[in-house]
Amino acid sequence: MAALSNPFKSLKSQAARREAFAAYIFLSPYLLVTLIFTVGVFGFAIYISFTDFNLFTAPEWVGLKHYQSLFTDRKFIRSLVNAFYYALVVVPVQTSLAILLAVVLNAPMRAKQFFRTIFYAPSVTSSVVISFIFWWLYLKTGYINFAFTKIWGLFGAEWEMINWLNDPRGLFQLILAPFGVNIPSSLWYLRGPSITWMAIMAQNIFTTVPTFMIMFLAALQDIPPSLYEAASIDGASKRQQFFKVTLPMLRPVILLVVVLGTIGTWQIFDQVAILTAGGPLDTTLTPVYLIYTEALGVSGPSRMGYAASRAFVLGLIIFFFTFIQRRFIERGTEHN
Amino acid sequence: MKNSLERLNIPRLLVYAVLLFYTGISLLPLIWMTSVSMMTLGEVNAGLVWPRAINASPCILVTTDEYRVEGQTYSRTRITISIPEEAAAQQGGLAARSALREANVINRNEHFRIPFITNYCAAWQEANLGRYIYNTLRIVVITVAGTVTFCTLAAYAFARIKFTGRELLFALMLATLMIPDIVTDLPNFLIVSKVGEFFGSGGLGWCNVRNCWTNNWPALTIPFMASAISIFLMRQHFATIPNELWDAARMDGAGHLRFLLQVVVPLSRPVILVIVLFTFIGSWNALAWPLLVTNDDSWRPISVGLLQFLQTEGNLAHLRMAGVMITLLPILLLYALTQRTFIEGISTSGLKG
């Protein structure tokens, strides 16, 4: 009787149930894969980080051991300092270069499409390919040294050939050396990024700038022309227009690019694995490379628990920087 | 006169200067690489900027081979690569290898030879690139088909069906985007091994080896089929399709699956194409994961194969660069043909993703 008393309601709920059933059928392949290989794996990684696990014997619970050893882990700290230098140089340089190129490409001109196509080409190539092109350019007898020799020669100076991919001398060490300041190797963190590390930075900037340039270009085309008209009626110069109109309008994209850039730089792996294996003298050792080699037991037994705990710490650091940048850039927006 | 002076103003020249400079930076590595990939070893060592001549030789053969396997004689017409002795000697770094012939070929009937750049033939042969490209294409096809199927279905459910738990599931999906790959890569390898053993000969027996997944296509493709960013992109697009279309389709008796296949998918071709392209490039360039889950040539993709070749070829820069060129050209060609879609994809996924 109850079902008969309100036929519409039961019909409606039946239809809703059918809809929900269809939805879950549609979602099931995705949910199955993501539950095992994303959510499940994430949980498993948390568990492993509290154990000693060498891939062959069963994981052994050790509690917080791997997290307590964090602050005395010289190799991990070294890799974090390297990654910090890396992000500190690469993110600002690639972001400003991408903005510059986007603004230039956005100017009314011929062959815009042509330049855009050419500029983006390095970004579709794989890290193996790009790394080997640069390996070859960076040889002691390679084109980079050749170019420097020619340029130095123009001023009558002699260029000292640099072994780009195997030179541990740090930036600050090189700058201070002429003043007779010698930084001892125990203070390695004061020596600054090594020549090899800067060479890899240059390569990374080269491959990521085009993607960000395209993102800025799209954002530039969304800025209404009326804003520039209004600004020029108010007597703003081109320079003022760039700083007072263009940059503020680009702010959301700048945030996105800086965040994406930070995440990418803190996770750098391929170039290091292919070109330097963390050397020379650990100056290009990165957290991800350390985590991989420790987990797979490249030098000694596999240490999965250690690797998983370092991976979480790295994940937290990336999250922290993303959060800071968001606050920093969003606060800038509120003032305008 | 005034007109042309106006056109040649300073900022404009500056713009073109920046553009040309950066064009140079983008293209020079490619040009250098092309040049070295055509040199002889002698020319590389002499530090030439450009080879004296393009060193081609008739190195692609069409042959009918008779070969013996386990006492049986077979005959097959095929394309093989063989570098003439004198060309191998001239190129350098090749002489010992060009003499290699397959041991079981007993009679070779040569039809004709096609000339090609000698280094490219040598790199193709030495690095076994044909095998790796074939593997990569298989991996790419499976990954793309799986990703598009899984993600289209999921995106449709999120965009067009009302059900309890939708908002929560969607938020959880977005949250999975925040987990860095490095946290999951290695535990993922362990889970994939376990799943593979579950299906393997010791478990359900779906294949006749102990582990069905590692060193096989499932490990290389299935974990990537649940792509949250693809679902997000498609959902955004599916949500813009007017409701009137759904009402009309339902009047005609169509269900969700029919509406998805006959109306939504055709209307969403651009966004699906973007996902296909990016999945393709991602699979083609993948390195760290295939390195973990493959241990022989049966499914090893091109990036791993190329890396091995580059690491074993020592200082033979001319062969290295030829190998790099062969793996790079298909991607550059694909990019050249579809660059409009690419650029759209980056703009939308970047800005709205």
Interface residues (C-beta under 8 A of the other chain):
Chain A: A16 E19 A20 A22 A23 Y24 F26 L27 P29 Y30 L31 V33 T34 I36 F37 T38 V39 G40 V41 F42 F44 A45 I48 L55 L100 L101 V104 L105 A107 M109 F115 R116 T117 I118 F119 Y120 A121 P122 V124 T125 S126 S127 V128 V129 F132 I133 F134 W136 L137 T141 Y143 F146 F206 P210 T211 I214 M215 L217 A218 A219 K238 V253 L256 L260 I263 Q267 F269 D270 A273 I274 P287 V288 I291 Y292 A295 L296 M304 A307 A308 A311 F312 L314 G315 I318 F319
Chain B: P11 R12 V15 Y16 V18 L19 Y22 T23 I25 S26 L27 P29 L30 W32 M33 V36 G47 T149 F150 C151 L153 A154 Y156 A157 F158 I161 K162 F163 T164 R166 L169 M173 T176 M178 I179 P180 D181 I182 V183 T184 L186 P187 N188 L190 I191 V192 V195 I222 P223 M225 A226 A228 I231 G255 H256 I281 W284 N285 L287 A288 S303 L306 L307 L310 A317 R320 M321 V324 T327 L328 I331 L332 L334 Y335 A336 Q339 F342 I343 I346 S347 T348 G350 L351
